C-alpha cells in the first residue's frame, strides 16, 4: 500500500491543495485524491511533488505492507 505525507508537507509549507496543484500542473481534486490515498501518482508526478517540497521522494511517499 502506498502512503504519503503530502498533507503534512503542504501544512508545513502553508500551501493549499490549489497552490500545490498549480505548482505541479494538476487539478486540486487530484491532490485531494493523492492525500486520501485514493490515487497513486505516476513516478513523474511523485518526483514533481517531492521537488516542490525539496525533499527526497521517499520522504513524501512510502510503500507499506505487502512485503
C-alpha positions in Angstrom: 0.0 0.0 0.0 1.3 3.4 -0.9 1.1 6.0 1.8 2.2 9.6 1.7 2.9 12.7 3.7 1.6 15.3 1.2 -0.9 16.8 3.6 1.7 17.2 6.3 4.2 18.8 3.9 1.6 21.1 2.5 0.8 22.3 6.0 4.5 22.8 6.8 4.8 24.9 3.6 1.4 26.6 4.1 0.2 25.6 0.7 -3.4 24.9 -0.1 -4.3 22.0 -2.3 -4.8 24.5 -5.1 -1.3 26.0 -4.6 0.3 22.6 -4.9 -1.8 21.6 -7.8 -0.8 24.8 -9.7 2.9 24.2 -9.0 2.8 20.7 -10.5 0.2 21.1 -13.2 -2.7 19.0 -11.9 -6.2 19.7 -10.5 -6.9 20.4 -6.9 -9.1 17.3 -6.9 -6.0 15.2 -7.9 -4.1 16.5 -4.8 -7.1 15.6 -2.6 -7.2 12.1 -4.0 -3.5 11.6 -3.5 -3.7 12.8 0.1 -6.6 10.4 0.8 -4.7 7.5 -0.8 -7.3 7.1 -3.5 -4.9 7.8 -6.3 -1.3 6.6 -6.7 0.6 9.2 -8.7 2.9 8.4 -11.6 6.6 8.5 -10.9 6.8 11.8 -12.7 4.1 13.3 -10.6 5.6 11.9 -7.4 9.0 13.5 -8.4 7.4 16.8 -9.1 5.7 16.8 -5.7 9.0 16.0 -3.9 10.8 18.8 -5.9 8.2 21.3 -4.7 8.9 20.4 -1.1 12.6 20.0 -1.7 12.8 16.6 -0.1 13.6 13.1 -1.4 10.6 11.3 -2.9 10.9 8.6 -0.2 10.1 11.3 2.4 6.8 12.0 0.6 5.7 8.5 -0.5 6.2 5.2 1.4 5.4 1.7 0.5 3.9 -0.2 3.4 2.7 -3.7 3.9 2.6 -6.5 1.3 6.3 -7.1 1.7 
